[in-house]
Amino acid sequence: MPSKSLRAHIGILIFATSIIQLANGFFSTFISLRVAIEGFGPTISGLVLSSYFAGFTLGAVRCERIIERVGHIRAYAAFAGMVVAATAAMPLLAGPLPWLILRAVIGFGCSGLFIATESWLNAKAEPIERGRIFSAYMFGTFLALALGQLLIGHAKIETAEPFNAIAVLFAVALVIVSTTRAEPPRVAASTSLPFGELSRAAPVALAGCLASGLVSASFYSLVPAWMQDEGIARETIATFMLIAVLGGLAFQVPVGRLSDRFDRRIVLSMLSFGFAATAIAVIYLPHSRSVILPAAALLGGFMSTLYPVCVANAHDQMPADQVVAVSGQLILVSGLGSILGPLIGTSLMARFSIDGVFYFMAAVGLLLALLAVARRLATSPPTHQERTFEILAPQATPLAHDLLGPPMGGPTSREPA
């Protein structure tokens, strides 16, 4: 059992991250609604919504060096300061170009915050405790993301108040973390990995990470804006997004067990096909609360489990000493999908309304399902699994996870299935 002092330090980090995710959950839905109100046009709106993911992906690749150079607390303060300043500047510099830049800065800062926190937790916790600590960390993340959606129903979207509230939440997290001690991160050695080697060894995982970025970024960025344009009450929008996040949480454990027990490509094909079918069903079924809310739970559940299944599948195929290199390439691919998703989605929504977005997401899911099945039929499953399924939060958070080294479960989590 960790000491009281260690538990306090870990609790502070988890609490601060939960506050950040509370702000993030609110911000992701709020900015979608606010961009729609601003009337930037489909292409510019897509660029503004995608810029967060571009900054987040860049941060996931670059922030490790910043943390190593200046230390955890200073880096955390710098990243949080970036996010607070950029968020506060958005109502002062209302316009497509400033918002595009500021959202990219916010994405970069949030990526740094998550990487700093997770590597910090790795440094503090003993290997046998990491699984429990990470479970508490992810529970706080899901809960905060869900609660963030509820704030939408009470927010004055047209004013500067939501920006100010978000900036306050990030500043509070900074104050909380700044009162604790920093510990050096655990640095894991890794070898270089040519991109072509991963694509040949794990094409399904690579395609799945791209698909995960495409559909999740499209869903979280565009669906709230469409619902607002349709005159749906913001309380209903908040409930819909809340159910999607909670659906993601509910799917994690059962899908994880299936993924660790059966060929991950089959599990991935089932998830992808289920997502595609649900997306099509949303178009044609009655848009009543009794139908739409369960559909939101299914969409959120399928989306949130695509990425971790792909990560585990990629590590099944690759040597253990390349865990960091593999994770870095998956981050880039998923980030690319997250950048392209809102851009493609806004163009389709301008021509076909929200049906175009759901058809797009369904097509991506169906193509991934067919690829996974085809590869499963063409090749035999791995003889052992190097990496067990890990619970990862929805939206962009998975991009930051696991960049700095082995998973929170430590070496014991990579046992043969």
N, C-alpha and C positions, 0 to 999 in steps of 0.2 A: 504494500500500500504506500502511495506517495505521502510525504510528510505534509503537515498542515500548511507550511510555507509554500511548498510546491503546489499543493492543491489550490492555494489562494492565487498564485501566479497564473496557473492554468485557467482558473475560473475567470480571472481578469481578462485574459486574452479571448476566451470564448465569449464572454459578455460583450466585450468591445466589438468583436466581429459580428455578433448578433445585431448590435446597433447599426453597424455598417450595412448589413444585409436588410435590416428594416428599411433603411434609407434607400438601398438599391431596389428592393421590391416595389416601393412606392415610386421611385424615380423612373423605372423602366416603363411602367404603365402610364404615369403622368406625362412623360415626354412624348409618348406616342399620341396622347390626346392633345397636348399643347401644339405639337407640330401640325396636326390636322387643323387646328383653329387658326394657326398663323397663315395657312394657305400658301405654302412655298411651292406647291406643284409636285407631281409624283416623283420626278427624278431627284429634285433637290431634297424632298422629304426623305427619300430613300438614302441619299448620301448622308444626311444628318443622323438618321437612325443607325446607319451602318458604321459611322465614324467611331462610335463607342467601341465596337468590336475590333475595329482596326487598331485603336489605341491599346485595347486590352491585349490583343495578340502581340503587338510590339512589346508591351510591358512584360508579358510572360516570357519573352525571349531575352530581354535586356535587364530586367530588374535584379536578377540574381547578382550581377556584378556590382550594382550600386549598393546592395545590402552588404556584400562582402567587403566593400571598400570603406563604408562609413559606419557600419554597425546597425543592429536592428532598430534601436530606438530612434536614432537620427534618420534612418531611412524611412521608418514608419511615419515620423513627423513630417518629413519632406513629402511623402506620397499623400498623406492626409491633407497637408497644407495645399498641395496642388488641387486636390478634389474640392476643398472648401472654397478656394479662390475662384476656380473655374465655375463652380455652381453659382456662387454669388454674383459672378460677372454676367451670367446668361441673361437675367432680366434687364441689365444695364446695356447690353450689346445685342439687342434683339435683331436678328437677321440671319439669313442662311449661312453665310460664310463664317461669321463669328461663332455661331452655334456648332457648325461642323468642327471647327478647330477646338472649341471648348469641350465638346463631347468626347473628342479623341483624347484630350488631356485627362478628362475624368476617367475614361477607360484605362489609360496608362496608369494613373494613380491607384485605381481600384485593384488592378492586377498586382501592383507592387504591395499593396496592403495585404492581399490574400497570400501572396508568396511569403512575405515577411512573417505573417502569423503562423502559417503552416510549418515553415522551417523552424520557427521559434518553438512551436509545440514539439517538433521532432527533437530539438536540442534539449528540451526540459525533461521529456518523458523517458522512462526506461522502456526497452523494447517490449516487455511483457505487459506494459500498461497502455501502449499506444492504441491498440484496438478500442479499448473503452474510452480513451480520451477522444479519439477521432469520432466515435459514435456520438458522444456528447456534443462535439463540435458541429457535426452535420445535423444533429437534431435541432440545435440552436439556429443553424442556418436555414433549414426548412421552415421552422416556426416563424422566424423573423421575416423571411420572404413572404410567407402567407399573410402575416399581420400587416405587412406593408401594403398589400392589396386593399385591405379594409380602409386604409386612410383615404383612398380615392373617393369614396362616397362622401367624405366630409371636406374635401379640398375645393378651394376656389381656383379652378384650373386657369382662368383667364388672368389672374393676378400674379404678383411676385411672391406671394406668401408661401406657396409650395417650395420654391427655390430656397427661400430663407429657412424653412423648416428642415430641408435636406441638409443644407450647410451646417445648421446647428447640430444635427445628429452626427455628422462626420466629425465636427469639432469636439463633441462630447466623447466620442471614441478616442480621439487623439489625447484628450486630457486624461482619460482613464489609463491608457497604455503608457503615457509619459511618466506615470507615477510608479512604474514597476522597473525592475532591473532587466537589462538585456543580457542574453547569453549567445555565444557564437553559434552560428548554424552548423549543422553536420554536413560536411562536404563529401559527396560521393564521387569516386572516380568513375569515369566512363570512357569508352572508346568512341572514335568518330564512326559515323555510319553514313555511307552513301545513300542518297534518297532512293535510287533505283533498287537497292538491296531490299529495303523495307517493302517497296511496292511489289516486288517479285515474291517475297516471302509471305506477305499478309495483304493481298489486294483487297480482300473483303473488309478488313479493319480500316484500311485507308479510305475506301469508298464510304464506309459507314460513318467515319468521323466527318467527312465532307457533307454527307447527307444530314447528319445530326446538326451541324452548324447551319445548314440551309433552312431546315424546317423549324428549328427552335427559335432562331433569330426572326424568321418571318412571322411565326405565331405570336411571340411576345411583343414584337414591334408593331405589327399591323392590325391584328384582330381588335385590340382596344379602340384604335382610331376608327375602324369601320363601325363598330358598335355605337360609338358616339355619333357618327354621321347618320346612323339609322335612327337616332333619337332615343336610343335605349338609355334608361336611367343609369347614372353613374354608380349607384348602389348595386345595380344588377351587373354592371361591368366588373366592379370590384369583386362581387361574389363569383362570377365566372372565372376570373383570373385566380382567385383564392382556391377554388376547387381544382383548377389545373395544377397548381403547385402541390396541393395536398395529394392529388392523384399521383404525382411524381414520387412523393414520399411513400405512398402505400405500395407502389410497385417494386420498390427497391429490394426488399428482402425476398419475396417470392421469386422474382426474376434472377436475383443473385444466386439463389439456391439452384434454380434450373440451369443457369449458366455454368456453375461449378460442377454440375452433375452430367450434363449432356454436351454434345458438340455445340460450341458457341455460335457457329454459323447457322445451325438450325434454329437456335433460340433467336438469333438476330433476324432471320427470315420471318419468324412468327411475329416478332415485335413490329417489323417493318410492314408486313401485310396487315396486321391489326391496325396500325396507325393509318395506312392508306384507306382501309375500309371505313374506319371511323370518320376520316376527313370527308369521304364521299357521302357518308350517311348524314353528316351535318348539313350538307347542301340540300338533300332531298327530304329529310324528315321534318316534321312540324317544329317550328322554332319556339316551342313552349319551354318553360323552366324545367318541367319534368323530363324533357328530352335533352335539352342543351346542357344542363349541368352534369348529368352522367357522362355525356360525350366529352365535356371539358376534362373530367377526371381521367377518362381513357386516353385522350390526346396527351395530357400532361404525363401520364404514366408511361406511355409508349415512348414519348420524346425523351424523357429524362433517363431512360435506361439504354437507349441506343449507344451513347458515347461510352459508358463504362464497360459494356459488353465488348465493344470494338477495342478498347484499350486492353482488356484482358486477352482478347484473341490475338492481338499483335504481339503481346509478350509471350504467348504460347509458342510463337514461331521463332522468336529471337533469343539469343543468349542472354543470360541474366546480367552480364557485365555491360550490356548496352541499354539498360533500363532508362537512363536519362536521355540518351540520344533518341531512342524510340519515342519517348514521351514528348520530346521537343518537336519531332516531326509531326506527330499527331496533333499537337497544339497548333502548329502552323496550318495544317490541313483543315482542322475544325474552325480555326479563326478565319480562313479564307471563305469557308462556307457561311460563317456568320456575317461576314462583310457582304457577300453576294446576295444572301437571302433577302434582306429588305429591299435591295436595289431591284432584283427581279420581281419581288412581290408587289412593290408599289407600281411598277409598270403594268403588271397584269391587273392589279386592282383598278387602275385608271381606265382600263378597257373593258374589264368583265366584272367589276365590283369584287366583293369578297369571294365570290365563287371561283374567280380566277386564281386567287391565293390558295384556296383549299384544293383545287385541281392540281396546282403546282406541287403542293406538299404531298398530295396523294401519289402523283407521278414519281416523285423522288422516292417515296417509301416503297412503291411497287417495284421500281427498278432495282433498289437495294435488295429487296426480298428475292427477286429473280436471280441477281448476281450471287447472293449467298447460297441459294439452292444449287445453282449451276456449279459453283466451286466445290460444294459439298459432294456432289455427284461425281465430279472430275477427280477429286483428290481424297485421300483418306484422312480421318481426323488425327490430330496430334496424339502421340503416345502418352504424353503427360502434359500437365498444365503448369506453366511457370508462374502464373499470376492468377490469384483468385479475384472474383468480382468485388469491386469496392463501391460503396454508396457514395454517389456524387450528386451535388445539388443541380437543379435546373439552371437555365439561362447560361450565363457566361462563366460561372464559377468553375466548371470542370477544367477550363483552359489553364487555370492557375495551379491546379492540383498536380502534385507529383513531379514538378519540374526539377526540384532540387535533390531528389534522390529516391531511395526505396520508399514504399508506401508506409503509412502510419502503423500498419500492422507489423512492420519489420520483417526480417528474414523468415520468421515463422509463418507468415501468410503465404509463402510460396511453396506449398507442399503439393505433391502429386494428388490429382483428384481421385 
